[in-house]
Amino acid sequence: MPSLHRRQFLQRTGLGAGGLLMGFPAIVRGQNLNSRINVACIGVGGKGDSDVNDAAKCGGTIVGLCDVDARNLGKKAEKYPDAKKFVDYRKMLAELGSSVDAVTISGPDHMHGPAAMLAMGMGKHIYCQKPLTQTVFEARELRRIAKEKKLATQMGNQGSAGDGLRRAVEVVQAGVIGAPLELHVWSNRPVWPQGLDRPAKVDPVPDYLDWDLWLGPAALRPYVEKTYHDFAWRGWMDFGTGALGDMACHTVNMPFRALKLGYPTAVECEMASRIYSETYPLTSRIRFEFPEREGLPPLKFWWYDGAPNADFKPLRPYPGIVKDVIAMAGKMPDSGCLIIGDKGILFSPDDYGSQFFIQLKGEKTFTKGEDHEAAKAVPVTIPRSPGHNQEWFDMMKGGAPAYSNFDISAYLTEIILLGCIALRVGEGVKMEWDGPGMKSPNCPQAAQFVKRNNRPGWV
């Protein structure tokens, strides 16, 4: 890690007493802690709808709304009639300029990095939906800019604010399940189209959509109805990050922190359904290998995805690994996180890590984390949250760092996106990884997926 000492980073993933990133000044306009924070919002449909509302609930004044879909923009403008409306976020930021303090970003994955870089370059504080970026390079850049400009940032993996997730981190780091050896995380995604070729047909662009602006930094392609916009983009490599990019910022968030995961030394797509040139596969199994970390032993992490209700059997952990989980749940859970230590295992059955169960060696069944005697003795060391969005607003006013500020969430995103690269370099290719150098020593074809060549006007 060239710019951040490893020990400092690993401490920050737990955030201890919450002060490790202190030093940020009161950074709203005029250094007035009581002033309203003016917020401009990029993407106001879908998750963006609630992101705008949450910013307002936290005391923000919504001064700008931007969406390439006139239906979303018109609907949101009815609730915030004083906000100026825009179709192009570049024009919104240029016109509103210094009157904006903060920006929310809630568009498709391929827009996150370019929009955040532009806004952060102007000194705006950012709340950005997960995954934070679509490429490793973008994640590294956002982390760098946030640190250099001392910006208040937060990624939209809202499970970070849950007491259950923070308690699980405390319990694992206290050694309740012993030295962690393996991590298995599986997801019931995709629930959107992927594992297909690009359709040959071309449809007229509807009058409510600016297709060129929707494409943004991605290469030009024809519009096809119900193929990309508005929820079908996640499985396309030009626009989304598949099941891994979409869900791992939630499901891997807790173990990433608890297990003090830094850069992996190798990543490999072990197995996948048919690979298509432009979309992610319907199911895949990806292995990440992590070295020794702060006294913890080397660890292997397996990611599995695939919809259980599809007309094929998605890849999942071998039955022997999850037999006790199946016994507790009565079936194989659709999604889950399993940490295997040398003294026991911890299982979380939900995507946000809000619940967890413990089974130590010699015990026949799982016990709820809050009820297990070994966990009860673990002290509370991580501050509890006033709310995921509120953390961001508090940070803007000089408070403690948000739990998923970009110093943490960009790192998590960067690691997750290595799995997307492994999928693209091919099944069975063990991609060694030089984290600080952002490159693979043995797999030069990975370089083309680390950074995207943006269209002119979107650099």
C-alpha positions as CSV (number, residue, x, y, z in Angstrom):
1,M,0.0,0.0,0.0
2,P,1.9,3.1,-1.2
3,S,-0.2,5.8,0.5
4,L,-1.6,4.1,3.5
5,H,0.2,2.1,6.1
6,R,-1.3,-1.4,6.2
7,R,-1.8,-1.5,9.9
8,Q,-3.6,1.8,9.8
9,F,-6.0,0.6,7.1
10,L,-6.7,-2.7,8.9
11,Q,-7.5,-0.7,12.1
12,R,-9.8,1.6,10.1
13,T,-11.9,-1.3,8.8
14,G,-13.2,-1.6,12.4
15,L,-13.0,2.1,13.1
16,G,-12.3,1.5,16.8
17,A,-13.6,4.4,18.7
18,G,-14.4,6.2,15.5
19,G,-11.6,8.7,15.5
20,L,-8.9,7.2,13.3
21,L,-9.9,9.4,10.4
22,M,-10.5,12.5,12.4
23,G,-8.9,15.7,11.4
24,F,-11.6,16.6,8.9
25,P,-12.7,20.2,9.5
26,A,-16.2,21.4,9.6
27,I,-16.6,21.4,5.8
28,V,-20.0,22.8,5.0
29,R,-20.1,26.2,3.3
30,G,-18.7,29.0,5.5
31,Q,-17.7,26.5,8.2
32,N,-21.1,27.1,9.8
33,L,-22.2,23.9,11.5
34,N,-25.8,25.0,11.6
35,S,-26.1,25.8,7.9
36,R,-28.2,23.8,5.5
37,I,-26.3,21.5,3.2
38,N,-27.2,22.0,-0.5
39,V,-27.5,18.7,-2.3
40,A,-27.6,17.9,-6.1
41,C,-28.8,14.5,-7.0
42,I,-27.7,12.4,-10.0
43,G,-30.1,9.6,-10.8
44,V,-33.5,10.0,-9.1
45,G,-35.3,6.9,-10.1
46,G,-35.0,3.4,-8.6
47,K,-32.6,3.6,-5.6
48,G,-32.0,7.2,-6.4
49,D,-35.6,7.9,-5.4
50,S,-35.0,7.0,-1.8
51,D,-31.4,8.5,-1.8
52,V,-32.9,11.9,-2.6
53,N,-35.5,11.6,0.1
54,D,-32.9,10.4,2.7
55,A,-30.7,13.4,1.9
56,A,-33.7,15.7,2.5
57,K,-34.6,13.9,5.8
58,C,-31.1,14.4,7.1
59,G,-31.5,18.1,6.6
60,G,-30.2,18.6,3.1
61,T,-31.8,21.2,0.8
62,I,-32.3,19.6,-2.6
63,V,-31.2,22.2,-5.1
64,G,-30.6,20.1,-8.3
65,L,-32.2,16.9,-9.8
66,C,-30.7,15.1,-12.7
67,D,-32.0,12.1,-14.7
68,V,-31.8,11.0,-18.3
69,D,-35.3,9.6,-18.0
70,A,-37.9,12.4,-18.1
71,R,-40.4,10.2,-16.3
72,N,-38.1,9.9,-13.2
73,L,-37.2,13.5,-13.3
74,G,-40.7,14.8,-13.6
75,K,-42.0,12.6,-10.8
76,K,-39.2,13.7,-8.4
77,A,-39.5,17.3,-9.3
78,E,-43.1,17.2,-8.1
79,K,-41.8,16.5,-4.6
80,Y,-39.0,19.1,-4.8
81,P,-40.4,21.9,-7.0
82,D,-37.7,24.4,-6.0
83,A,-34.9,22.2,-7.3
84,K,-33.5,22.9,-10.8
85,K,-34.0,20.1,-13.3
86,F,-31.2,18.7,-15.5
87,V,-30.7,15.8,-18.0
88,D,-26.9,16.1,-18.1
89,Y,-25.1,16.0,-14.7
90,R,-22.1,17.8,-16.2
91,K,-24.3,20.8,-17.0
92,M,-25.9,20.6,-13.6
93,L,-22.6,20.8,-11.8
94,A,-21.3,23.5,-14.0
95,E,-24.4,25.7,-13.6
96,L,-25.0,25.2,-9.9
97,G,-21.3,25.3,-9.2
98,S,-20.3,26.6,-5.7
99,S,-24.0,26.6,-4.5
100,V,-23.8,22.9,-4.2
101,D,-22.1,21.3,-1.1
102,A,-22.8,17.6,-1.7
103,V,-23.9,15.2,-4.5
104,T,-25.7,11.9,-4.4
105,I,-25.0,9.4,-7.3
106,S,-27.5,6.7,-8.0
107,G,-27.3,5.9,-11.7
108,P,-26.1,2.7,-13.4
109,D,-22.6,1.4,-12.4
110,H,-20.8,2.7,-15.4
111,M,-21.8,6.3,-14.4
112,H,-20.6,6.2,-10.8
113,G,-16.9,6.8,-11.3
114,P,-17.0,9.6,-13.9
115,A,-19.8,11.5,-12.1
116,A,-18.0,11.1,-8.7
117,M,-14.6,12.2,-10.1
118,L,-16.1,15.3,-11.7
119,A,-18.0,16.3,-8.5
120,M,-15.1,15.5,-6.2
121,G,-12.8,17.5,-8.4
122,M,-15.0,20.4,-7.7
123,G,-14.8,19.8,-3.9
124,K,-18.2,18.2,-3.5
125,H,-18.9,15.6,-0.8
126,I,-20.3,12.4,-2.2
127,Y,-22.9,9.7,-1.4
128,C,-22.6,7.1,-4.1
129,Q,-24.5,3.9,-4.5
130,K,-22.8,0.5,-4.6
131,P,-20.7,-0.7,-6.3
132,L,-18.8,2.5,-5.8
133,T,-17.3,2.2,-9.3
134,Q,-17.2,-0.1,-12.3
135,T,-13.4,-0.4,-12.6
136,V,-10.5,-0.9,-10.2
137,F,-8.8,2.3,-11.5
138,E,-11.9,4.4,-10.7
139,A,-12.1,3.0,-7.2
140,R,-8.4,3.8,-6.6
141,E,-8.9,7.4,-7.9
142,L,-12.0,8.1,-5.8
143,R,-10.1,7.0,-2.7
144,R,-7.2,9.2,-3.6
145,I,-9.3,12.3,-4.3
146,A,-11.4,11.9,-1.2
147,K,-8.2,11.8,1.0
148,E,-6.5,14.7,-0.8
149,K,-9.5,17.0,-0.7
150,K,-10.7,15.8,2.7
151,L,-14.2,15.2,1.5
152,A,-17.0,13.6,3.4
153,T,-18.0,10.4,1.5
154,Q,-20.2,7.4,1.9
155,M,-21.0,4.4,-0.3
156,G,-24.6,3.1,-0.4
157,N,-24.2,-0.3,1.3
158,Q,-26.6,0.6,4.0
159,G,-26.2,-2.6,6.0
160,S,-23.0,-1.0,7.3
161,A,-25.1,1.0,9.7
162,G,-26.7,-2.1,11.3
163,D,-25.8,-3.1,14.8
164,G,-25.7,-6.7,13.8
165,L,-23.0,-6.2,11.2
166,R,-20.9,-4.2,13.6
167,R,-21.4,-6.8,16.4
168,A,-20.3,-9.6,14.0
169,V,-17.1,-7.7,13.3
170,E,-16.4,-7.4,17.0
171,V,-17.1,-11.0,17.7
172,V,-14.9,-12.4,14.9
173,Q,-12.0,-10.0,15.7
174,A,-12.3,-11.0,19.4
175,G,-11.4,-14.5,18.3
176,V,-14.6,-16.2,19.2
177,I,-14.4,-18.6,16.2
178,G,-10.6,-18.7,16.3
179,A,-8.3,-18.0,13.5
180,P,-10.3,-17.6,10.2
181,L,-9.3,-20.0,7.5
182,E,-12.1,-19.9,4.9
183,L,-14.9,-17.6,3.8
184,H,-17.8,-18.7,1.6
185,V,-20.4,-16.1,0.3
186,W,-23.2,-16.9,-2.0
187,S,-26.0,-14.8,-3.6
188,N,-29.3,-15.5,-5.2
189,R,-28.5,-12.9,-8.0
190,P,-28.8,-12.3,-10.9
191,V,-32.5,-11.5,-10.9
192,W,-31.9,-9.5,-14.1
193,P,-31.0,-10.7,-17.7
194,Q,-27.5,-11.9,-18.3
195,G,-25.8,-14.8,-19.9
196,L,-26.9,-13.8,-23.4
197,D,-25.6,-12.2,-26.6
198,R,-26.4,-8.7,-27.7
199,P,-29.8,-8.6,-29.6
200,A,-29.5,-7.9,-33.3
201,K,-32.6,-5.7,-33.5
202,V,-32.7,-1.9,-33.1
203,D,-35.7,-0.1,-31.5
204,P,-36.5,3.6,-31.7
205,V,-35.4,5.6,-28.6
206,P,-38.5,6.6,-26.6
207,D,-39.1,10.3,-26.3
208,Y,-38.7,10.3,-22.5
209,L,-35.1,9.0,-22.7
210,D,-31.8,10.6,-23.7
211,W,-30.0,7.5,-24.9
212,D,-26.7,9.2,-25.6
213,L,-26.5,10.5,-22.1
214,W,-27.6,7.2,-20.6
215,L,-24.6,5.5,-22.4
216,G,-22.3,8.2,-21.0
217,P,-18.7,6.9,-21.0
218,A,-19.6,3.6,-22.5
219,A,-19.2,2.8,-26.3
220,L,-22.1,3.7,-28.5
221,R,-24.7,1.0,-29.2
222,P,-28.2,0.9,-30.5
223,Y,-31.1,1.2,-28.1
224,V,-33.2,-2.0,-27.6
225,E,-36.4,-1.9,-25.6
226,K,-36.3,-3.6,-22.2
227,T,-32.7,-4.7,-22.8
228,Y,-30.7,-2.1,-21.0
229,H,-32.9,0.6,-19.5
230,D,-34.2,0.8,-16.9
231,F,-33.2,-2.2,-14.7
232,A,-31.8,-4.7,-17.2
233,W,-28.3,-3.1,-17.4
234,R,-26.6,-4.9,-14.5
235,G,-25.7,-8.0,-16.4
236,W,-24.0,-6.1,-19.3
237,M,-20.2,-5.7,-18.9
238,D,-20.4,-2.2,-20.5
239,F,-22.8,-0.9,-17.9
240,G,-22.9,-3.2,-14.8
241,T,-20.8,-5.5,-12.7
242,G,-23.0,-8.6,-12.6
243,A,-24.1,-10.3,-9.4
244,L,-20.7,-10.0,-7.8
245,G,-20.4,-6.2,-8.2
246,D,-24.0,-5.7,-7.3
247,M,-24.3,-7.7,-4.1
248,A,-20.8,-8.3,-2.7
249,C,-20.6,-4.7,-1.5
250,H,-23.4,-5.9,0.9
251,T,-22.6,-9.5,1.5
252,V,-18.8,-9.3,1.7
253,N,-18.9,-6.0,3.7
254,M,-19.0,-7.7,7.1
255,P,-16.3,-10.4,6.5
256,F,-14.1,-7.8,4.7
257,R,-14.0,-5.8,7.9
258,A,-14.0,-8.7,10.3
259,L,-11.3,-10.7,8.6
260,K,-9.1,-7.7,7.9
261,L,-8.9,-8.5,4.2
262,G,-6.3,-6.5,2.2
263,Y,-5.4,-7.1,-1.4
264,P,-5.6,-10.7,-2.5
265,T,-2.5,-12.4,-4.0
266,A,-4.5,-14.4,-6.6
267,V,-8.0,-14.5,-8.0
268,E,-9.5,-17.2,-10.2
269,C,-12.8,-18.0,-11.8
270,E,-12.9,-21.7,-11.0
271,M,-16.1,-22.5,-12.8
272,A,-18.9,-20.7,-14.6
273,S,-21.8,-21.3,-16.9
274,R,-21.4,-20.3,-20.5
275,I,-19.3,-17.2,-20.9
276,Y,-20.6,-14.6,-23.3
277,S,-18.6,-11.7,-24.7
278,E,-20.8,-8.9,-23.4
279,T,-22.7,-10.3,-20.4
280,Y,-21.7,-12.0,-17.1
281,P,-22.6,-15.7,-16.8
282,L,-25.7,-17.0,-15.1
283,T,-23.7,-18.7,-12.3
284,S,-20.1,-18.7,-11.3
285,R,-17.6,-19.7,-8.6
286,I,-14.6,-17.4,-7.9
287,R,-11.7,-18.0,-5.5
288,F,-9.7,-15.2,-3.9
289,E,-6.5,-16.0,-2.0
290,F,-5.4,-13.7,0.8
291,P,-2.0,-13.8,2.5
292,E,-1.2,-13.5,6.3
293,R,-2.6,-10.3,7.7
294,E,-1.8,-8.8,11.1
295,G,-1.2,-12.2,12.7
296,L,-4.1,-13.9,10.9
297,P,-3.3,-17.0,8.8
298,P,-3.7,-17.1,5.0
299,L,-7.4,-17.3,3.9
300,K,-9.3,-18.4,0.9
301,F,-12.6,-16.8,-0.1
302,W,-15.1,-18.4,-2.5
303,W,-17.9,-16.4,-4.1
304,Y,-20.9,-18.2,-5.6
305,D,-23.8,-16.6,-7.6
306,G,-26.8,-17.7,-9.5
307,A,-30.6,-17.5,-9.1
308,P,-32.0,-20.6,-7.3
309,N,-35.2,-20.5,-9.3
310,A,-33.5,-20.6,-12.7
311,D,-33.9,-23.7,-14.9
312,F,-30.4,-24.9,-13.9
313,K,-28.7,-25.6,-10.5
314,P,-26.5,-22.6,-9.5
315,L,-23.1,-23.1,-8.1
316,R,-23.0,-23.3,-4.3
317,P,-20.5,-24.5,-1.6
318,Y,-20.1,-28.2,-1.4
319,P,-22.7,-29.9,0.9
320,G,-20.1,-30.9,3.4
321,I,-19.2,-27.3,4.0
322,V,-22.7,-26.1,4.7
323,K,-24.3,-29.2,6.1
324,D,-24.9,-27.6,9.5
325,V,-26.3,-24.5,7.9
326,I,-28.8,-26.6,5.9
327,A,-29.7,-28.5,9.1
328,M,-30.5,-25.2,10.9
329,A,-32.4,-23.6,8.0
330,G,-34.1,-26.8,6.7
331,K,-32.7,-26.2,3.2
332,M,-29.9,-24.5,1.5
333,P,-30.4,-20.7,2.0
334,D,-30.7,-18.7,-1.1
335,S,-27.8,-16.5,0.1
336,G,-25.4,-16.5,3.0
337,C,-22.0,-15.8,4.4
338,L,-20.0,-18.5,6.2
339,I,-16.8,-17.8,8.0
340,I,-14.9,-21.0,9.1
341,G,-12.4,-20.6,11.9
342,D,-10.2,-23.2,13.7
343,K,-12.5,-23.0,16.8
344,G,-15.9,-22.7,15.1
345,I,-18.0,-21.1,12.4
346,L,-20.1,-17.9,12.0
347,F,-23.0,-17.8,9.6
348,S,-25.0,-14.8,8.4
349,P,-28.2,-15.6,6.5
350,D,-29.0,-12.2,5.2
351,D,-27.4,-9.9,2.6
352,Y,-26.6,-7.1,5.1
353,G,-25.0,-9.1,7.9
354,S,-27.7,-7.9,10.3
355,Q,-28.1,-11.4,11.8
356,F,-25.5,-14.0,12.6
357,F,-25.2,-17.4,14.3
358,I,-22.3,-19.1,15.9
359,Q,-21.4,-22.8,16.2
360,L,-18.2,-23.7,18.1
361,K,-16.5,-27.0,17.8
362,G,-18.3,-29.6,19.9
363,E,-21.6,-27.8,19.6
364,K,-24.3,-29.6,17.6
365,T,-26.4,-26.5,16.6
366,F,-26.1,-22.8,15.8
367,T,-26.9,-20.2,18.4
368,K,-27.9,-16.6,17.7
369,G,-24.9,-14.3,18.0
370,E,-26.4,-12.2,20.8
371,D,-27.3,-15.3,22.8
372,H,-24.1,-17.3,22.5
373,E,-22.1,-17.2,25.8
374,A,-18.8,-16.7,24.1
375,A,-20.1,-13.7,22.2
376,K,-21.7,-12.1,25.3
377,A,-18.3,-11.5,26.8
378,V,-17.0,-9.5,23.8
379,P,-17.0,-5.8,24.6
380,V,-18.5,-3.2,22.3
381,T,-15.7,-1.4,20.5
382,I,-17.3,0.0,17.3
383,P,-19.6,3.0,17.7
384,R,-23.2,2.3,16.7
385,S,-24.7,4.3,13.9
386,P,-27.2,7.2,13.9
387,G,-28.2,6.1,10.4
388,H,-26.3,5.4,7.2
389,N,-27.1,8.7,5.5
390,Q,-26.9,10.6,8.8
391,E,-23.3,9.5,9.2
392,W,-22.5,11.2,5.9
393,F,-24.2,14.4,7.0
394,D,-22.4,14.3,10.4
395,M,-19.1,13.8,8.6
396,M,-19.8,16.9,6.5
397,K,-20.3,18.8,9.7
398,G,-17.0,17.8,11.2
399,G,-18.1,14.6,12.9
400,A,-16.7,11.1,12.9
401,P,-16.0,9.4,9.5
402,A,-18.8,7.6,7.9
403,Y,-18.4,3.8,8.3
404,S,-18.3,3.3,4.5
405,N,-16.4,6.4,3.6
406,F,-14.3,5.9,0.5
407,D,-11.1,5.1,2.4
408,I,-12.9,1.9,3.3
409,S,-15.5,1.3,0.6
410,A,-13.3,2.1,-2.4
411,Y,-10.9,-0.6,-1.0
412,L,-13.7,-3.1,-0.7
413,T,-15.0,-2.2,-4.2
414,E,-11.5,-2.6,-5.7
415,I,-11.1,-6.1,-4.2
416,I,-14.6,-7.2,-5.4
417,L,-14.0,-5.9,-8.9
418,L,-11.0,-8.2,-9.2
419,G,-13.5,-11.0,-9.4
420,C,-15.2,-9.4,-12.4
421,I,-11.8,-9.2,-14.0
422,A,-11.2,-12.9,-13.3
423,L,-14.4,-13.7,-15.0
424,R,-13.4,-11.8,-18.1
425,V,-9.9,-13.2,-18.4
426,G,-11.4,-16.7,-18.4
427,E,-12.4,-19.8,-16.5
428,G,-9.4,-21.6,-14.9
429,V,-6.9,-18.8,-15.2
430,K,-5.2,-18.1,-11.9
431,M,-4.7,-14.4,-12.0
432,E,-1.9,-13.4,-9.6
433,W,-2.4,-9.9,-8.3
434,D,-0.1,-7.0,-7.4
435,G,-2.5,-4.8,-5.4
436,P,-0.4,-1.6,-5.0
437,G,0.7,-1.9,-8.6
438,M,-2.8,-2.5,-9.8
439,K,-1.7,-5.2,-12.2
440,S,-1.3,-9.0,-12.7
441,P,2.3,-10.2,-13.0
442,N,1.3,-13.4,-14.9
443,C,-1.9,-12.3,-16.7
444,P,-1.3,-9.3,-18.9
445,Q,-4.7,-9.5,-20.5
446,A,-6.2,-8.3,-17.2
447,A,-4.9,-4.8,-17.8
448,Q,-7.6,-4.0,-20.4
449,F,-10.2,-4.5,-17.7
450,V,-8.6,-2.4,-14.9
451,K,-9.4,0.9,-16.6
452,R,-12.0,1.8,-19.1
453,N,-11.4,3.9,-22.2
454,N,-14.2,6.4,-21.9
455,R,-15.9,8.1,-24.8
456,P,-14.7,11.6,-25.6
457,G,-16.4,14.1,-23.3
458,W,-16.6,11.6,-20.4
459,V,-13.0,11.4,-19.3
